Amino acid sequence: MKAMRTNVAGVDVHKEMLAITVLIGEADQEPKAHQFECQTFTEDLMKAGLKLQELGVREVAMESTGVYWKPIYNVWAPMGINITVAQAAHVKNVPGRKTDMNDSHWLATLHRFGLIRASFIPDNVFQHMRLLSRHRTNLTEDLARVKNRVQKVLEDGNIKWGSIVSDVFGKSGIEVLGLIADGVTNANTLSLKVTTKIKRKEERRQCKKASIP
C-alpha cells in the first residue's frame, strides 16, 4: 500500500508530556522513525515545533485528549504545521504492549496512509464565540443554583418571602433580602422597601381573607 504522505508525525498527548514519533521516507518505502519527548510548556512546544520543521515535517496527527491538545494546536498551527485532530475511538491501537511511543508511532502510521478522519476545528472567531456562549450558559446555571440555595435558606428559617412577592430576586426582593441578611426582622422596616405593586398584591390577599365568612 502506497503512503499518501512522506514526512509525518504522530503525537501521544498527555497533560505534562508529549510522546512524538516522526516517520520520514518515500511513499513506497519503509520510513525511518525518529522518536522524542517534550514537555507541554509553551517554550517546550515551540522548540518541538521547530524540531519538526527541521525534520521536514508539516503534517502532524494527534488525539483530541480532553483540552490538552488545544495548547499544542495553538502553538504549532501558526508555525505552518498542519494538525489533524482525531477522535480517540477512531484511532484505537491494536491489542498488545501499549506505551506512549507505540501510540504515537501508530498515529503517525495511520496518518501516513491517510487513515485518520479529522475532527472539525472551527476558525478562531467561532471558537471564541463558542467559549463565550458556554461561559454565559455556565454563569446562568450558577446563578440559578445560588437562587435555589437562597430560597432553601429562607424556607429553613420559615421566611415566606416567596409567598408574598412574585419575584424574590426582583428590585424590592433583593433590597429586603439585604436587610434580612443585615439582621433586620421588623416587618414595618422591611415593608418600607416593598414596591406599591407588591403592597397591592398583599392588600388583595388580606381583603380576600376578610371576605371569608
RAMOMO-V914547 format. One record per pair of residues at least 12 apart in sequence whose ideal C-beta (glycine too) atoms are under 10 Angstrom apart, sorted by the first residue. I is the first residue (numbers start at 1). GAP is how many residues later the second one is. Records with the same first field share a line. If there is no record, write none. Layout:
# RAMOMO-V914547
I: GAP  GAP
This chain:
# RAMOMO-V914547
1: 26  27  112  114
2: 24  25  26  27  111
3: 20  22  23  24  25  26  28  106  108  109  110  111
4: 23  55  107  108  109  110  111
5: 18  22  26  52  53  54  56  77  103  106  107  108  109
6: 17  18  19  20  21  22  23  25  50  51  53  106
7: 15  16  17  18  24  45  48  49  50  51  52  105
8: 13  14  15  16  17  23  44  49  50  51  52  53  74  76  99  100  101  102  103  104  105  106
9: 12  13  14  15  25  26  39  42  43  46  48  49  50  51  52  53  67  72  74  95  98  99  102  103
10: 12  13  23  25  49  50  51  52  53  74  76  81  91  93  94  95  96  97  98  99  100  101  102  106
11: 27  37  41  49  50  51  52  54  58  61  65  72  89  92  93  96  97  100
12: 25  50  51  53  81  87  88  89  90  91  92  93  94  95  96
13: 27  49  50  51  52  53  55  56  57  58  59  72  87  90  91  94
14: 23  25  26  51  52  54  86
15: 25  50  51  52  53
16: 23  24  25  52
17: 20  21  22  23  27  83
18: 18  19  20  21  22  26  27  30  44  50  51  54  82  86
19: 16  17  18  19  80  81  82  83  84  85  86  88
20: 14  15  16  17  18  28  31  32  37  40  42  80  81  84  85  87  88
21: 12  13  14  15  79  80  81  82  83  84  85  86  87  88
22: 12  13  14  29  30  33  34  35  38  82  83  86
23: 12  32  34  36  82  85  86  88  89
24: 31  32  33  88
25: 87
27: 85  86
31: 77  78  81
33: 68  71  72  75  76
34: 17  18  21  23
35: 65  66  67  69  70  73
36: 12  15  16  19  65  68
37: 63  64  67
38: 13  34
40: 28  31  32  35
41: 30
42: 29  32  33
43: 32
44: 31
45: 26  27  28  29  30  31  34
46: 29  30  33
48: 24  27  28
49: 23  26  27  28  29  30  31  32
50: 29
52: 24  27  29
53: 23  26  27  28
57: 24  25  51
58: 21  22  23  24
59: 22  23  24  25  49  52  53
60: 12  13  16  17  21  22  23  24  25  47  48  51
61: 21  22  23  24  25  30  43  45  46  47  48  49  50  51  54  55  57
62: 14  21  22  23  24  29  42  45  46  49  54
63: 22  23  24  25  26  27  28  29  40  41  44  53  56
64: 21  22  23  24  26  55  57
65: 20  23
69: 14  16  17  50  52
70: 15  51  57
72: 13
73: 12  48
74: 50  53
77: 44  47
82: 36
83: 35  38
84: 23  26  27  30  32  33  34  35  37
85: 31  33  34  35  36
86: 21  24  25  29  30  31  32  33
87: 29  30  31  32
90: 20  25  26  27  28  29
91: 12  15  16  19  20  24  25  26
92: 14
93: 12  13  14  17
94: 12
143: 26
146: 23
147: 21  22
150: 12  18  19  23  27  31
151: 17  18
153: 24  27  28
154: 14  23  26
157: 23
159: 17  18  21  26
161: 12  15  16  19  29
163: 42
164: 12  27  30  34  35  37  38  41
165: 29  30  32  33  36  37
166: 31  32  35
167: 31
170: 25  27  28
171: 22  24
172: 18  19  21  22  23  24  25  26  27
173: 20  21  22  25
174: 19
175: 15  17  18  19  20
176: 13  14  15  16  17  18  22
177: 13  16
178: 15
179: 13  14
